[in-house]
Amino acid sequence: MTIQAHIAALQESIPKDVTVVAVSKFHPSAMIREAYDSGQRIFGESRVQELVTKQQELPGDIQWHFIGSLQRNKVKQIAPFISLIHSLDSEKIMQEIDKQGAAHQRVIPCLLQLHIAEEETKSGFSPDECRSFLAKGTWRECSHVQIAGVMGMATFTENKTQLSAEFRLLKSLFEEFKAAYFTEEPAFKEISMGMSGDYPVAIDEGSTMVRLGTVIFGER
């Protein structure tokens, strides 16, 4: 199947209220252009330099999401144009995003990245770390950062029971944080969970945003 056919199939199968982020990392601009010409407008990258290069090469109405681990010294390179950062996982990175957002007179939307998997290699706040981060309240002072929801990656497994439990945990944390801190914030609405291998389970458990690479672009 072509990229166009993959996108058409996803448009048929994924609920309209779930956003598809086409994970284009490591794929050439020509393949992104093919997806763009098929109607896809949101793309996810995990390396700053690759993202900056592609942003300069490709159409200006693309919404670029940063989905990898973000180093503080790289924030300034994406601050002028990034639509959503999925990986806010520390106060230090938040303060840098706020600083660079101010420098470019932008409010930068971010998701709280939570560690929900059994794998230690996955990054993000633990649930208790995130509770402490929100309770401390310094995020309220960052007027150029908009906390727009949560993101998490499940364990790499075919065990649907385990996947469901991990996604359910992320959904429950979203609801907890929404009730405690963001009831008056309509922007706090995203639950970014689900990738090519597990997105149907994630959608069943309440995902609002799925990050799909292989099912759109094929194996690298």
N, C-alpha and C positions, 0 to 999 in steps of 0.2 A: 504493500500500500504506500501511496505517496504521503507526504506531509499534509497536503490538502485533504486527502481522504481521512487521515487520522483525526484532523481537526473537525471535519464534518461529522465523524462518528462520535466524537466527544460532545459536540454540540447537541447531538440527538440524545445522548445517554446521561449527561450530567445536568442536574436541576439548574434552572435559569438563575436561581439565587446563590449559586456557588461560583465563585470567581476562579478561572483557570489561569495560573501563572505558568507560562511555557518556560521550562528550565533550559536555557540556551547555552549554559556554560560549556566551554570546550567545543562548541559547534561554530562553524564559520558563518560570517555575515550573510552569505548567499542562502544558507538554510533558514536563517532567521527571516530573511526577506521573503522566502517562499511561504513561511508561516504568516508573515504580515500580509502578504497578498491574498491569503486565505481568510483574512479577517481577524487574526490574532493581534492584539495590541499590548498585551502585558507579558513581559519577559523577565526571567530571573537569572541573575549572574552571581557568582561567588568569589570572583577575583577582581579587585578594583581596576587594575591596569587593563584587563581584558574588557571590562565593562566600559571604561572610558573610551577605549578605542572603538568599540562597537557603537557607542552612543554618538560618536562623531561621524560614523560612516552611514548610519541608518536613519530612517525618517524621524522627524522631530516630534511626531505625536505618539511615539512609543512611550509607554509607562514602564520605566525600569525599576525593578525590585532588587534589592541586595539581600541575598539569602544565605550568605556564608558568614563565617566568623570575621568580624570587622576589627581591624587594628586602628587604634586612635590616630596614628600618624597618616592614615589613608582617608580619613573621613572628609577632609577638605577637598579631595579630588572628586567626590561624588555629590557633595552638598549642593552644588548649583542646580542639579537636575533630578536627583533621585526621588521617586514617587513613594516608596515605602522601604524601610529597613526592617527586616524580619528578625534581626539578631541583637536586640538591646538586652544585654545580660549583665551589666554592671553600672554602678553610679559613675565611674570614670568615663565610660564610653558615652553615657547619656550627656555628661557635661561637655564633652567634646562635640557631640552632635549639636547641642544647644549653641555652643560657641560658633560653630561653622554655619549653623542656620541663621544666627544673628548677622554674621558677616555678609551673608547673601540675601538678607531680608526675607527669609523663608521660614515657615514652620514645617518641620520635617516629621511626617508620620512614622511611627515606629511600633513594632510589636515586642512585647516582653517574651523573650525566648526562655522556655522552661524545659528542664531535663525530666522527661517522663519515661525514658527507656531504661532497660536494664544494663545497656552497654555503657561503660564508663567513658568511652571515647566521644560520646555525644556531649555537646556543650549546653550551657544555659543555666539559669537559676534553678536551684532545687525549690520545691514549693515553699519551704520555710524561709529560704533566702529571699524569695520574691515577696513573701508576706512582710518580712522585715524591711525590705527596700521600700515597699509602698507605705508601710506604717511610719517610716522615718520622714517621709514627706518632701524630701528635697526635689523630687520630680515636679512638685507644684511650682517651684521657682524657675523652672526651665521653660520660659515662654516660647521658645523656638523648637520645642519638642512636643509632639502630640502623641500620647500613648493611645494606640488605636485598637488594641486587642492583644492576643497571645499567639505564640507559635510553638510547636513542638514536633519532634521526630520520634516515631515509635521504634521499638526494637526491630532489627532486620530479621523477621521470622515469618513463617507461613501459618503460625498458630493464630487463628482468627480470634480465639477467646482472649489471648494475651493482647493482641492488637486492640480489640474492643475495650479492654480494661484500661489500657494506656490512653487511648483517645478519650474515654469517658472521664479519666482523671483530668485531662486538659480542659475538657468542657466544664467540669465542675469547678475548676480553678477560675476559669473565665467568669462563671456565674458568681462565684464568691467575691472576686475582685470588682465585678460590675456592681454588685449590691453594696459593697463596703466603700467604694471610692468613685465610681463612675456612673452612678444612677442618672445624673444630670448631663452626662456626656454622650450624645448620640454617636460621636466618632468612635467610641470604644465599642466596637461591634464585630471585629474579625477574630475568627478561630482558624488560624492557618495550620492545617494538619492534613496529611495524606500525600503520598508520592505515588509513582507509577505502580509500585508493587502492592500498595495497600489502600489506595484512595477510595474504592467502593465502601470499605469498612469505615474509613474516616467520615465519609459523607453520611453514612447511616448513623454515626455517633455525633453528628452536629457540626461538621466542618463547614465553614463559609468560604474557604479558599484552599485549593489544592495546587501542589507544585509538581508539574508533570514534565518530565524530560523524555524518557525512553518511549513512552506511548505516543509521543508526538514526533520525535526526531529519529527514533530507532536507537539501536545499540551503538555506543561510541566505539 
